[in-house]
Structures are given as C-alpha cells and as structure tokens.
C-alpha cells in the first residue's frame, strides 16, 4: 500500500469520525445542535472528498 492511499484513508476515516462522534456528544448534552450540524457537515465533505479516491479501487 502506498503512502498516498494510506493518507487518504486516514483523512477519510477522520471525516467519518466527524459524522459519528458529534452525534454521540450531542446525545450526552456536551455540544449544541448548531455545533453538531457544523461538525457533521465538515465531516461529510471530508469523507466524500477523500474516500472517492480509494474506495472501489481494486489492486492492479
């Protein structure tokens, strides 16, 4: 696995974390709804912006 693909995976999983972790924090009353929406929006853009480059790419 090359270093670029590994970096893209780390970035995309971080974006995925930004869609999951704020939801849990909101349920625990640690963040407000406006913060939840902002973090999840950023996470969605990071995930779709980076995951498209490595998901579905078979080994050649």
C-alpha distance matrix in Angstrom:
0.0 3.7 6.7 8.5 6.8 7.0 10.4 11.4 11.0 13.0 15.5 16.0 16.5 18.9 20.7 21.0 22.5 24.9 26.3 26.8 27.9 30.7 32.2 32.5 34.0 36.4 37.6 38.3 40.3 38.2 37.5 39.6 39.1 38.6 35.8 34.1 34.3 32.9 29.9 29.1 29.5 27.1 24.6 24.9 24.4 21.3 19.8 20.8 20.1 16.4 15.4 16.7 13.8 11.1 13.4 14.5 12.0 11.7 9.5 11.5
3.7 0.0 3.8 5.6 5.6 6.5 8.9 10.3 11.1 12.8 14.7 15.8 16.9 18.8 20.5 21.4 22.9 24.9 26.5 27.4 28.4 30.9 32.7 33.3 34.4 36.8 38.3 38.9 40.6 38.3 37.4 39.4 38.9 38.1 35.2 33.9 33.9 32.2 29.3 28.9 28.9 26.2 24.1 24.6 23.6 20.4 19.5 20.4 19.0 15.4 15.3 16.4 13.1 11.3 14.4 15.8 13.1 13.5 11.5 12.8
6.7 3.8 0.0 3.8 5.5 5.1 6.1 8.7 9.9 10.6 12.3 14.2 15.4 16.6 18.5 19.9 21.0 22.8 24.8 25.9 26.4 28.8 30.9 31.5 32.3 34.7 36.4 36.9 38.4 35.8 34.9 37.0 36.7 35.7 32.7 31.7 31.9 29.9 27.0 26.9 27.0 24.0 22.2 23.1 21.9 18.5 18.2 19.5 17.8 14.2 14.9 16.5 13.3 12.1 15.4 17.5 15.2 16.3 14.9 16.3
8.5 5.6 3.8 0.0 3.8 5.4 5.1 6.2 8.6 9.9 10.6 12.2 14.2 15.4 16.6 18.3 19.9 21.2 23.1 24.6 25.5 27.5 29.6 30.6 31.3 33.4 35.4 36.1 37.4 34.9 33.6 35.4 34.8 33.6 30.9 29.9 29.6 27.6 25.0 24.8 24.4 21.5 19.9 20.5 19.0 15.8 15.6 16.5 14.4 11.1 12.2 13.4 10.1 9.7 13.3 15.6 13.4 15.3 14.6 15.8
6.8 5.6 5.5 3.8 0.0 3.8 5.4 5.1 6.2 8.7 9.9 10.5 12.2 14.2 15.3 16.3 18.2 20.0 21.4 22.6 23.9 26.1 27.8 28.8 30.0 32.0 33.7 34.6 36.1 34.0 32.8 34.5 33.8 32.9 30.3 28.9 28.6 27.0 24.3 23.5 23.4 21.0 18.8 19.1 18.1 15.0 14.0 14.8 13.5 9.9 9.8 11.2 8.2 6.6 9.9 12.3 10.3 12.2 11.8 13.8
7.0 6.5 5.1 5.4 3.8 0.0 3.8 5.4 5.1 6.3 8.7 9.9 10.6 12.3 14.3 15.3 16.4 18.5 20.3 21.1 21.9 24.5 26.3 26.9 27.9 30.3 31.9 32.5 34.1 31.8 31.0 33.1 32.6 32.0 29.1 27.7 27.9 26.3 23.3 22.8 23.3 20.6 18.2 19.1 18.6 15.1 14.2 15.9 14.9 11.2 11.1 13.4 11.1 9.1 11.8 14.5 13.1 14.6 14.0 16.4
10.4 8.9 6.1 5.1 5.4 3.8 0.0 3.8 5.4 5.1 6.2 8.6 10.0 10.6 12.5 14.3 15.3 16.7 18.9 20.2 20.7 22.8 25.1 25.9 26.5 28.8 30.7 31.3 32.5 30.0 28.9 30.9 30.6 29.6 26.6 25.6 25.7 23.7 20.9 20.9 21.0 18.0 16.1 17.4 16.4 12.7 12.7 14.6 13.0 9.5 10.6 13.1 11.0 10.2 13.1 16.3 15.1 17.2 17.1 19.2
11.4 10.3 8.7 6.2 5.1 5.4 3.8 0.0 3.8 5.5 5.1 6.0 8.5 9.8 10.6 12.2 14.1 15.3 16.9 18.6 19.7 21.6 23.5 24.8 25.7 27.6 29.5 30.5 31.7 29.5 28.1 29.7 28.9 27.9 25.3 24.0 23.7 22.0 19.3 18.8 18.6 16.0 13.9 14.5 13.4 10.1 9.6 11.0 9.6 5.9 6.9 9.4 7.6 7.2 10.0 13.3 12.6 15.3 15.9 18.1
11.0 11.1 9.9 8.6 6.2 5.1 5.4 3.8 0.0 3.8 5.5 5.1 6.0 8.4 9.8 10.4 12.1 14.1 15.5 16.5 17.7 20.1 21.7 22.6 23.9 26.0 27.5 28.5 30.1 28.0 27.0 28.9 28.1 27.6 24.9 23.2 23.3 22.0 19.0 18.1 18.7 16.4 13.7 14.3 14.3 11.0 9.4 11.5 11.3 7.7 6.9 10.1 9.2 7.4 8.9 12.4 12.4 14.6 15.3 18.1
13.0 12.8 10.6 9.9 8.7 6.3 5.1 5.5 3.8 0.0 3.8 5.5 5.3 6.1 8.7 9.9 10.4 12.4 14.6 15.4 15.8 18.3 20.3 20.9 21.8 24.1 25.8 26.4 27.9 25.5 24.7 26.8 26.6 26.0 23.0 21.6 22.2 20.6 17.3 17.1 18.0 15.4 12.8 14.4 14.4 10.8 10.1 13.0 12.5 9.3 9.6 13.1 12.3 11.1 12.6 16.2 16.1 18.3 18.8 21.5
15.5 14.7 12.3 10.6 9.9 8.7 6.2 5.1 5.5 3.8 0.0 3.8 5.6 5.1 6.4 8.8 9.8 10.7 13.0 14.6 15.2 16.9 19.2 20.4 20.9 22.9 25.0 25.8 26.9 24.5 23.1 24.9 24.4 23.4 20.6 19.5 19.6 17.7 14.7 14.7 15.0 12.1 10.0 11.6 11.1 7.3 7.5 10.4 9.4 6.8 8.3 11.6 11.3 11.2 12.8 16.5 16.7 19.5 20.4 22.9
16.0 15.8 14.2 12.2 10.5 9.9 8.6 6.0 5.1 5.5 3.8 0.0 3.8 5.3 5.0 6.3 8.6 9.8 11.0 12.7 14.2 16.0 17.7 19.1 20.3 21.9 23.7 25.0 26.2 24.3 22.8 24.3 23.4 22.7 20.2 18.5 18.3 17.0 14.2 13.2 13.6 11.4 8.6 9.3 9.4 6.2 4.6 7.6 7.8 5.4 5.4 9.1 9.8 9.5 10.1 13.9 14.8 17.7 19.2 21.9
16.5 16.9 15.4 14.2 12.2 10.6 10.0 8.5 6.0 5.3 5.6 3.8 0.0 3.8 5.3 4.8 6.1 8.6 9.9 10.5 11.8 14.3 15.8 16.6 18.0 20.0 21.5 22.5 24.2 22.3 21.4 23.3 22.6 22.5 19.8 17.8 18.3 17.4 14.1 13.1 14.5 12.7 9.3 10.6 11.9 8.9 7.0 10.4 11.4 9.1 8.3 12.1 12.9 11.7 11.6 15.3 16.5 18.8 20.2 23.3
18.9 18.8 16.6 15.4 14.2 12.3 10.6 9.8 8.4 6.1 5.1 5.3 3.8 0.0 3.8 5.3 4.9 6.3 8.9 10.0 10.2 12.2 14.5 15.4 16.0 18.2 20.1 20.8 22.1 19.8 18.7 20.7 20.5 20.1 17.0 15.5 16.3 15.0 11.5 11.4 12.9 10.5 7.6 10.2 11.1 8.0 7.7 11.4 11.8 10.2 10.6 14.3 15.0 14.5 14.9 18.7 19.7 22.2 23.5 26.4
20.7 20.5 18.5 16.6 15.3 14.3 12.5 10.6 9.8 8.7 6.4 5.0 5.3 3.8 0.0 3.8 5.3 5.0 6.7 9.0 10.2 11.3 13.3 15.1 15.8 17.2 19.4 20.7 21.6 19.7 17.9 19.4 18.5 17.8 15.3 13.6 13.6 12.4 9.3 8.5 9.5 7.4 4.1 6.4 7.6 5.0 4.7 8.4 9.2 8.7 9.3 12.5 14.0 14.2 14.2 17.9 19.3 22.3 24.0 26.8
21.0 21.4 19.9 18.3 16.3 15.3 14.3 12.2 10.4 9.9 8.8 6.3 4.8 5.3 3.8 0.0 3.8 5.3 5.2 6.6 8.8 10.6 11.6 13.2 14.8 16.2 17.7 19.3 20.7 19.3 18.0 19.5 18.4 18.5 16.1 13.6 13.9 13.7 10.5 8.8 10.6 9.8 6.0 7.1 9.6 7.9 5.8 9.2 11.2 10.5 9.7 12.9 14.9 14.4 13.5 16.9 18.9 21.5 23.5 26.6
22.5 22.9 21.0 19.9 18.2 16.4 15.3 14.1 12.1 10.4 9.8 8.6 6.1 4.9 5.3 3.8 0.0 3.8 5.3 5.1 5.7 8.3 9.9 10.7 11.9 14.0 15.5 16.5 18.1 16.3 15.5 17.6 17.1 17.5 14.7 12.4 13.7 13.4 9.7 9.0 11.7 10.6 7.2 9.7 12.1 10.2 9.1 12.7 14.3 13.4 13.0 16.5 18.1 17.4 16.7 20.2 22.0 24.4 26.0 29.2
24.9 24.9 22.8 21.2 20.0 18.5 16.7 15.3 14.1 12.4 10.7 9.8 8.6 6.3 5.0 5.3 3.8 0.0 3.8 5.6 5.8 6.4 8.8 10.5 10.9 12.3 14.7 15.8 16.6 14.7 13.1 14.8 14.2 14.1 11.2 9.3 10.3 9.6 6.0 5.8 8.5 7.3 4.6 7.8 10.1 8.8 8.9 12.2 13.5 13.6 13.9 17.0 18.9 18.9 18.5 22.0 23.8 26.6 28.4 31.3
26.3 26.5 24.8 23.1 21.4 20.3 18.9 16.9 15.5 14.6 13.0 11.0 9.9 8.9 6.7 5.2 5.3 3.8 0.0 3.8 6.1 6.4 7.1 9.6 10.9 11.5 13.3 15.3 16.3 15.3 13.6 14.6 13.2 13.7 11.6 8.7 9.2 9.8 6.9 4.6 7.7 8.2 5.3 6.7 10.0 9.9 9.0 11.6 13.9 14.4 14.0 16.7 19.2 19.2 18.1 21.2 23.5 26.3 28.5 31.5
26.8 27.4 25.9 24.6 22.6 21.1 20.2 18.6 16.5 15.4 14.6 12.7 10.5 10.0 9.0 6.6 5.1 5.6 3.8 0.0 3.8 5.7 5.5 6.8 9.0 10.3 11.2 13.0 14.8 14.0 13.2 14.9 14.0 15.3 13.1 9.9 11.5 12.6 9.6 7.8 11.3 11.8 8.8 10.3 13.7 13.1 11.8 14.6 17.0 16.9 16.1 19.0 21.4 20.7 19.3 22.4 24.8 27.2 29.2 32.5
27.9 28.4 26.4 25.5 23.9 21.9 20.7 19.7 17.7 15.8 15.2 14.2 11.8 10.2 10.2 8.8 5.7 5.8 6.1 3.8 0.0 3.8 5.4 5.2 6.3 8.7 10.0 10.8 12.5 11.0 10.8 13.2 13.3 14.6 11.8 9.3 11.9 12.5 9.2 9.0 12.6 12.5 10.1 12.6 15.5 14.5 13.9 17.2 19.0 18.7 18.4 21.6 23.6 23.0 22.0 25.3 27.4 29.7 31.4 34.7
30.7 30.9 28.8 27.5 26.1 24.5 22.8 21.6 20.1 18.3 16.9 16.0 14.3 12.2 11.3 10.6 8.3 6.4 6.4 5.7 3.8 0.0 3.8 5.4 4.9 6.0 8.5 9.7 10.3 8.9 7.6 9.5 9.5 10.8 8.1 5.6 8.6 9.5 6.8 7.1 10.7 11.2 9.8 12.2 15.0 14.8 14.8 17.7 19.4 19.8 19.9 22.8 25.0 24.9 24.1 27.3 29.5 32.1 34.0 37.2
32.2 32.7 30.9 29.6 27.8 26.3 25.1 23.5 21.7 20.3 19.2 17.7 15.8 14.5 13.3 11.6 9.9 8.8 7.1 5.5 5.4 3.8 0.0 3.8 5.4 5.1 6.3 8.7 9.9 10.0 9.1 10.3 9.4 11.7 10.1 6.7 9.2 11.4 9.4 8.3 12.0 13.3 11.7 13.1 16.4 16.7 16.0 18.5 20.8 21.4 20.9 23.6 26.2 25.9 24.5 27.4 30.0 32.4 34.6 37.8
32.5 33.3 31.5 30.6 28.8 26.9 25.9 24.8 22.6 20.9 20.4 19.1 16.6 15.4 15.1 13.2 10.7 10.5 9.6 6.8 5.2 5.4 3.8 0.0 3.8 5.4 5.1 6.3 8.8 8.8 9.4 11.6 11.8 14.3 12.4 9.6 12.7 14.4 12.1 11.6 15.4 16.2 14.3 16.2 19.4 19.1 18.3 21.1 23.4 23.4 22.8 25.8 28.1 27.4 26.0 29.0 31.4 33.6 35.5 38.9
34.0 34.4 32.3 31.3 30.0 27.9 26.5 25.7 23.9 21.8 20.9 20.3 18.0 16.0 15.8 14.8 11.9 10.9 10.9 9.0 6.3 4.9 5.4 3.8 0.0 3.8 5.4 5.0 6.3 5.2 6.0 8.9 10.2 12.5 10.2 8.4 12.0 13.2 11.1 11.8 15.4 15.9 14.7 17.1 19.9 19.5 19.5 22.4 24.2 24.4 24.4 27.4 29.5 29.1 28.1 31.3 33.6 35.9 37.7 41.0
36.4 36.8 34.7 33.4 32.0 30.3 28.8 27.6 26.0 24.1 22.9 21.9 20.0 18.2 17.2 16.2 14.0 12.3 11.5 10.3 8.7 6.0 5.1 5.4 3.8 0.0 3.8 5.3 5.0 5.7 5.2 6.5 7.0 10.1 8.8 6.8 10.1 12.2 11.1 11.4 14.6 16.0 15.3 17.1 20.0 20.3 20.4 22.8 24.8 25.5 25.5 28.2 30.6 30.5 29.4 32.4 34.9 37.4 39.4 42.6
37.6 38.3 36.4 35.4 33.7 31.9 30.7 29.5 27.5 25.8 25.0 23.7 21.5 20.1 19.4 17.7 15.5 14.7 13.3 11.2 10.0 8.5 6.3 5.1 5.4 3.8 0.0 3.8 5.4 7.6 8.5 9.7 10.0 13.4 12.6 10.2 13.2 15.6 14.4 14.1 17.5 19.0 17.8 19.3 22.5 22.9 22.3 24.8 27.1 27.6 27.1 29.8 32.4 32.0 30.4 33.3 35.9 38.1 40.3 43.6
38.3 38.9 36.9 36.1 34.6 32.5 31.3 30.5 28.5 26.4 25.8 25.0 22.5 20.8 20.7 19.3 16.5 15.8 15.3 13.0 10.8 9.7 8.7 6.3 5.0 5.3 3.8 0.0 3.8 5.5 8.1 10.3 11.8 14.9 13.5 11.9 15.4 17.3 15.7 16.2 19.6 20.6 19.5 21.6 24.5 24.4 24.2 27.0 29.0 29.2 28.9 31.9 34.2 33.6 32.3 35.3 37.7 39.9 41.7 45.1
40.3 40.6 38.4 37.4 36.1 34.1 32.5 31.7 30.1 27.9 26.9 26.2 24.2 22.1 21.6 20.7 18.1 16.6 16.3 14.8 12.5 10.3 9.9 8.8 6.3 5.0 5.4 3.8 0.0 3.8 5.7 7.3 9.4 12.5 11.5 10.8 14.2 15.9 15.1 16.0 19.1 20.2 19.8 21.9 24.6 24.8 25.0 27.6 29.4 30.1 30.1 33.0 35.3 35.1 34.0 37.1 39.5 41.9 43.8 47.1
38.2 38.3 35.8 34.9 34.0 31.8 30.0 29.5 28.0 25.5 24.5 24.3 22.3 19.8 19.7 19.3 16.3 14.7 15.3 14.0 11.0 8.9 10.0 8.8 5.2 5.7 7.6 5.5 3.8 0.0 3.8 7.1 10.0 12.1 10.1 10.0 13.7 14.6 13.3 15.0 18.0 18.5 18.2 20.8 23.1 22.9 23.5 26.4 27.8 28.2 28.6 31.6 33.6 33.5 32.8 36.1 38.2 40.6 42.3 45.5
37.5 37.4 34.9 33.6 32.8 31.0 28.9 28.1 27.0 24.7 23.1 22.8 21.4 18.7 17.9 18.0 15.5 13.1 13.6 13.2 10.8 7.6 9.1 9.4 6.0 5.2 8.5 8.1 5.7 3.8 0.0 3.8 6.8 8.3 6.3 6.8 10.3 11.0 10.4 12.3 14.9 15.5 15.8 18.3 20.4 20.6 21.5 24.1 25.3 26.2 26.9 29.6 31.8 32.0 31.4 34.7 36.8 39.5 41.4 44.4
39.6 39.4 37.0 35.4 34.5 33.1 30.9 29.7 28.9 26.8 24.9 24.3 23.3 20.7 19.4 19.5 17.6 14.8 14.6 14.9 13.2 9.5 10.3 11.6 8.9 6.5 9.7 10.3 7.3 7.1 3.8 0.0 3.8 5.5 5.3 6.3 8.9 10.1 10.8 12.4 14.4 15.7 16.5 18.4 20.4 21.3 22.3 24.5 25.7 27.1 27.9 30.3 32.7 33.3 32.5 35.7 37.9 40.8 42.9 45.9
39.1 38.9 36.7 34.8 33.8 32.6 30.6 28.9 28.1 26.6 24.4 23.4 22.6 20.5 18.5 18.4 17.1 14.2 13.2 14.0 13.3 9.5 9.4 11.8 10.2 7.0 10.0 11.8 9.4 10.0 6.8 3.8 0.0 3.8 5.4 5.0 6.3 8.7 10.0 10.5 12.2 14.3 15.2 16.4 18.5 20.0 20.8 22.5 24.0 25.8 26.3 28.4 31.1 31.8 30.8 33.8 36.2 39.2 41.6 44.4
38.6 38.1 35.7 33.6 32.9 32.0 29.6 27.9 27.6 26.0 23.4 22.7 22.5 20.1 17.8 18.5 17.5 14.1 13.7 15.3 14.6 10.8 11.7 14.3 12.5 10.1 13.4 14.9 12.5 12.1 8.3 5.5 3.8 0.0 3.8 5.4 5.2 6.3 8.7 10.0 10.7 12.5 14.2 15.5 16.9 18.5 20.0 21.4 22.5 24.5 25.6 27.5 30.0 31.1 30.5 33.6 35.8 38.9 41.3 43.9
35.8 35.2 32.7 30.9 30.3 29.1 26.6 25.3 24.9 23.0 20.6 20.2 19.8 17.0 15.3 16.1 14.7 11.2 11.6 13.1 11.8 8.1 10.1 12.4 10.2 8.8 12.6 13.5 11.5 10.1 6.3 5.3 5.4 3.8 0.0 3.8 5.4 5.1 6.1 8.5 9.8 10.7 12.1 14.2 15.6 16.5 18.1 20.1 20.9 22.5 23.6 25.9 28.2 29.1 28.7 32.0 34.0 37.1 39.1 41.8
34.1 33.9 31.7 29.9 28.9 27.7 25.6 24.0 23.2 21.6 19.5 18.5 17.8 15.5 13.6 13.6 12.4 9.3 8.7 9.9 9.3 5.6 6.7 9.6 8.4 6.8 10.2 11.9 10.8 10.0 6.8 6.3 5.0 5.4 3.8 0.0 3.8 5.5 5.3 6.1 8.5 10.0 10.5 12.1 14.4 15.3 16.1 18.2 19.7 21.1 21.7 24.0 26.5 27.1 26.3 29.5 31.7 34.7 36.9 39.8
34.3 33.9 31.9 29.6 28.6 27.9 25.7 23.7 23.3 22.2 19.6 18.3 18.3 16.3 13.6 13.9 13.7 10.3 9.2 11.5 11.9 8.6 9.2 12.7 12.0 10.1 13.2 15.4 14.2 13.7 10.3 8.9 6.3 5.2 5.4 3.8 0.0 3.8 5.6 5.2 6.0 8.6 9.8 10.5 12.4 14.2 15.2 16.5 18.0 20.0 20.7 22.5 25.2 26.3 25.5 28.5 30.8 33.9 36.4 39.0
32.9 32.2 29.9 27.6 27.0 26.3 23.7 22.0 22.0 20.6 17.7 17.0 17.4 15.0 12.4 13.7 13.4 9.6 9.8 12.6 12.5 9.5 11.4 14.4 13.2 12.2 15.6 17.3 15.9 14.6 11.0 10.1 8.7 6.3 5.1 5.5 3.8 0.0 3.8 5.5 5.2 6.2 8.6 10.0 10.9 12.4 14.2 15.7 16.4 18.4 19.8 21.7 24.0 25.3 25.0 28.2 30.1 33.4 35.6 38.1
29.9 29.3 27.0 25.0 24.3 23.3 20.9 19.3 19.0 17.3 14.7 14.2 14.1 11.5 9.3 10.5 9.7 6.0 6.9 9.6 9.2 6.8 9.4 12.1 11.1 11.1 14.4 15.7 15.1 13.3 10.4 10.8 10.0 8.7 6.1 5.3 5.6 3.8 0.0 3.8 5.5 5.2 6.1 8.6 10.1 10.5 12.0 14.3 15.1 16.4 17.6 20.0 22.1 23.0 22.7 26.1 28.0 31.1 33.1 35.8
29.1 28.9 26.9 24.8 23.5 22.8 20.9 18.8 18.1 17.1 14.7 13.2 13.1 11.4 8.5 8.8 9.0 5.8 4.6 7.8 9.0 7.1 8.3 11.6 11.8 11.4 14.1 16.2 16.0 15.0 12.3 12.4 10.5 10.0 8.5 6.1 5.2 5.5 3.8 0.0 3.8 5.4 4.9 6.1 8.7 9.7 10.2 12.1 13.8 15.3 15.8 18.0 20.5 21.3 20.5 23.7 25.9 29.0 31.3 34.0
29.5 28.9 27.0 24.4 23.4 23.3 21.0 18.6 18.7 18.0 15.0 13.6 14.5 12.9 9.5 10.6 11.7 8.5 7.7 11.3 12.6 10.7 12.0 15.4 15.4 14.6 17.5 19.6 19.1 18.0 14.9 14.4 12.2 10.7 9.8 8.5 6.0 5.2 5.5 3.8 0.0 3.8 5.4 5.2 6.4 8.7 9.9 10.8 12.0 14.3 15.3 16.9 19.5 20.9 20.4 23.5 25.5 28.8 31.3 33.7
27.1 26.2 24.0 21.5 21.0 20.6 18.0 16.0 16.4 15.4 12.1 11.4 12.7 10.5 7.4 9.8 10.6 7.3 8.2 11.8 12.5 11.2 13.3 16.2 15.9 16.0 19.0 20.6 20.2 18.5 15.5 15.7 14.3 12.5 10.7 10.0 8.6 6.2 5.2 5.4 3.8 0.0 3.8 5.5 5.3 6.2 8.6 10.2 10.4 12.2 13.9 15.8 17.9 19.4 19.5 22.8 24.4 27.7 29.8 32.2
24.6 24.1 22.2 19.9 18.8 18.2 16.1 13.9 13.7 12.8 10.0 8.6 9.3 7.6 4.1 6.0 7.2 4.6 5.3 8.8 10.1 9.8 11.7 14.3 14.7 15.3 17.8 19.5 19.8 18.2 15.8 16.5 15.2 14.2 12.1 10.5 9.8 8.6 6.1 4.9 5.4 3.8 0.0 3.8 5.5 5.1 6.0 8.5 9.6 10.6 11.5 14.0 16.2 17.0 16.7 20.2 21.9 25.1 27.2 29.8
24.9 24.6 23.1 20.5 19.1 19.1 17.4 14.5 14.3 14.4 11.6 9.3 10.6 10.2 6.4 7.1 9.7 7.8 6.7 10.3 12.6 12.2 13.1 16.2 17.1 17.1 19.3 21.6 21.9 20.8 18.3 18.4 16.4 15.5 14.2 12.1 10.5 10.0 8.6 6.1 5.2 5.5 3.8 0.0 3.8 5.5 5.1 6.1 8.2 10.0 10.4 12.0 14.8 16.0 15.3 18.3 20.4 23.7 26.2 28.7
24.4 23.6 21.9 19.0 18.1 18.6 16.4 13.4 14.3 14.4 11.1 9.4 11.9 11.1 7.6 9.6 12.1 10.1 10.0 13.7 15.5 15.0 16.4 19.4 19.9 20.0 22.5 24.5 24.6 23.1 20.4 20.4 18.5 16.9 15.6 14.4 12.4 10.9 10.1 8.7 6.4 5.3 5.5 3.8 0.0 3.8 5.5 5.4 5.7 8.4 10.0 11.1 13.4 15.4 15.4 18.5 20.0 23.6 25.9 28.0
21.3 20.4 18.5 15.8 15.0 15.1 12.7 10.1 11.0 10.8 7.3 6.2 8.9 8.0 5.0 7.9 10.2 8.8 9.9 13.1 14.5 14.8 16.7 19.1 19.5 20.3 22.9 24.4 24.8 22.9 20.6 21.3 20.0 18.5 16.5 15.3 14.2 12.4 10.5 9.7 8.7 6.2 5.1 5.5 3.8 0.0 3.8 5.7 5.1 6.1 8.2 10.3 11.9 13.4 13.9 17.4 18.5 21.9 23.9 26.1
19.8 19.5 18.2 15.6 14.0 14.2 12.7 9.6 9.4 10.1 7.5 4.6 7.0 7.7 4.7 5.8 9.1 8.9 9.0 11.8 13.9 14.8 16.0 18.3 19.5 20.4 22.3 24.2 25.0 23.5 21.5 22.3 20.8 20.0 18.1 16.1 15.2 14.2 12.0 10.2 9.9 8.6 6.0 5.1 5.5 3.8 0.0 3.8 5.5 5.5 5.6 8.2 10.4 11.2 10.9 14.4 16.0 19.2 21.4 24.0
20.8 20.4 19.5 16.5 14.8 15.9 14.6 11.0 11.5 13.0 10.4 7.6 10.4 11.4 8.4 9.2 12.7 12.2 11.6 14.6 17.2 17.7 18.5 21.1 22.4 22.8 24.8 27.0 27.6 26.4 24.1 24.5 22.5 21.4 20.1 18.2 16.5 15.7 14.3 12.1 10.8 10.2 8.5 6.1 5.4 5.7 3.8 0.0 3.8 5.5 5.4 6.1 9.1 10.7 10.3 13.1 14.9 18.4 21.0 23.1
20.1 19.0 17.8 14.4 13.5 14.9 13.0 9.6 11.3 12.5 9.4 7.8 11.4 11.8 9.2 11.2 14.3 13.5 13.9 17.0 19.0 19.4 20.8 23.4 24.2 24.8 27.1 29.0 29.4 27.8 25.3 25.7 24.0 22.5 20.9 19.7 18.0 16.4 15.1 13.8 12.0 10.4 9.6 8.2 5.7 5.1 5.5 3.8 0.0 3.8 6.1 6.4 8.1 10.6 11.4 14.4 15.2 18.9 21.1 22.8
16.4 15.4 14.2 11.1 9.9 11.2 9.5 5.9 7.7 9.3 6.8 5.4 9.1 10.2 8.7 10.5 13.4 13.6 14.4 16.9 18.7 19.8 21.4 23.4 24.4 25.5 27.6 29.2 30.1 28.2 26.2 27.1 25.8 24.5 22.5 21.1 20.0 18.4 16.4 15.3 14.3 12.2 10.6 10.0 8.4 6.1 5.5 5.5 3.8 0.0 3.8 5.5 5.9 7.7 9.2 12.6 13.0 16.4 18.2 20.2
15.4 15.3 14.9 12.2 9.8 11.1 10.6 6.9 6.9 9.6 8.3 5.4 8.3 10.6 9.3 9.7 13.0 13.9 14.0 16.1 18.4 19.9 20.9 22.8 24.4 25.5 27.1 28.9 30.1 28.6 26.9 27.9 26.3 25.6 23.6 21.7 20.7 19.8 17.6 15.8 15.3 13.9 11.5 10.4 10.0 8.2 5.6 5.4 6.1 3.8 0.0 3.8 5.3 5.6 5.8 9.3 10.5 13.8 16.0 18.4
16.7 16.4 16.5 13.4 11.2 13.4 13.1 9.4 10.1 13.1 11.6 9.1 12.1 14.3 12.5 12.9 16.5 17.0 16.7 19.0 21.6 22.8 23.6 25.8 27.4 28.2 29.8 31.9 33.0 31.6 29.6 30.3 28.4 27.5 25.9 24.0 22.5 21.7 20.0 18.0 16.9 15.8 14.0 12.0 11.1 10.3 8.2 6.1 6.4 5.5 3.8 0.0 3.8 5.7 5.8 8.1 9.2 12.9 15.5 17.3
13.8 13.1 13.3 10.1 8.2 11.1 11.0 7.6 9.2 12.3 11.3 9.8 12.9 15.0 14.0 14.9 18.1 18.9 19.2 21.4 23.6 25.0 26.2 28.1 29.5 30.6 32.4 34.2 35.3 33.6 31.8 32.7 31.1 30.0 28.2 26.5 25.2 24.0 22.1 20.5 19.5 17.9 16.2 14.8 13.4 11.9 10.4 9.1 8.1 5.9 5.3 3.8 0.0 3.8 6.2 8.4 7.8 11.4 13.3 14.8
11.1 11.3 12.1 9.7 6.6 9.1 10.2 7.2 7.4 11.1 11.2 9.5 11.7 14.5 14.2 14.4 17.4 18.9 19.2 20.7 23.0 24.9 25.9 27.4 29.1 30.5 32.0 33.6 35.1 33.5 32.0 33.3 31.8 31.1 29.1 27.1 26.3 25.3 23.0 21.3 20.9 19.4 17.0 16.0 15.4 13.4 11.2 10.7 10.6 7.7 5.6 5.7 3.8 0.0 3.8 6.3 5.6 8.8 10.6 12.8
13.4 14.4 15.4 13.3 9.9 11.8 13.1 10.0 8.9 12.6 12.8 10.1 11.6 14.9 14.2 13.5 16.7 18.5 18.1 19.3 22.0 24.1 24.5 26.0 28.1 29.4 30.4 32.3 34.0 32.8 31.4 32.5 30.8 30.5 28.7 26.3 25.5 25.0 22.7 20.5 20.4 19.5 16.7 15.3 15.4 13.9 10.9 10.3 11.4 9.2 5.8 5.8 6.2 3.8 0.0 3.8 5.5 8.5 11.2 13.8
14.5 15.8 17.5 15.6 12.3 14.5 16.3 13.3 12.4 16.2 16.5 13.9 15.3 18.7 17.9 16.9 20.2 22.0 21.2 22.4 25.3 27.3 27.4 29.0 31.3 32.4 33.3 35.3 37.1 36.1 34.7 35.7 33.8 33.6 32.0 29.5 28.5 28.2 26.1 23.7 23.5 22.8 20.2 18.3 18.5 17.4 14.4 13.1 14.4 12.6 9.3 8.1 8.4 6.3 3.8 0.0 3.8 6.1 9.5 11.9
12.0 13.1 15.2 13.4 10.3 13.1 15.1 12.6 12.4 16.1 16.7 14.8 16.5 19.7 19.3 18.9 22.0 23.8 23.5 24.8 27.4 29.5 30.0 31.4 33.6 34.9 35.9 37.7 39.5 38.2 36.8 37.9 36.2 35.8 34.0 31.7 30.8 30.1 28.0 25.9 25.5 24.4 21.9 20.4 20.0 18.5 16.0 14.9 15.2 13.0 10.5 9.2 7.8 5.6 5.5 3.8 0.0 3.8 6.7 8.6
11.7 13.5 16.3 15.3 12.2 14.6 17.2 15.3 14.6 18.3 19.5 17.7 18.8 22.2 22.3 21.5 24.4 26.6 26.3 27.2 29.7 32.1 32.4 33.6 35.9 37.4 38.1 39.9 41.9 40.6 39.5 40.8 39.2 38.9 37.1 34.7 33.9 33.4 31.1 29.0 28.8 27.7 25.1 23.7 23.6 21.9 19.2 18.4 18.9 16.4 13.8 12.9 11.4 8.8 8.5 6.1 3.8 0.0 3.8 6.2
9.5 11.5 14.9 14.6 11.8 14.0 17.1 15.9 15.3 18.8 20.4 19.2 20.2 23.5 24.0 23.5 26.0 28.4 28.5 29.2 31.4 34.0 34.6 35.5 37.7 39.4 40.3 41.7 43.8 42.3 41.4 42.9 41.6 41.3 39.1 36.9 36.4 35.6 33.1 31.3 31.3 29.8 27.2 26.2 25.9 23.9 21.4 21.0 21.1 18.2 16.0 15.5 13.3 10.6 11.2 9.5 6.7 3.8 0.0 3.8
11.5 12.8 16.3 15.8 13.8 16.4 19.2 18.1 18.1 21.5 22.9 21.9 23.3 26.4 26.8 26.6 29.2 31.3 31.5 32.5 34.7 37.2 37.8 38.9 41.0 42.6 43.6 45.1 47.1 45.5 44.4 45.9 44.4 43.9 41.8 39.8 39.0 38.1 35.8 34.0 33.7 32.2 29.8 28.7 28.0 26.1 24.0 23.1 22.8 20.2 18.4 17.3 14.8 12.8 13.8 11.9 8.6 6.2 3.8 0.0
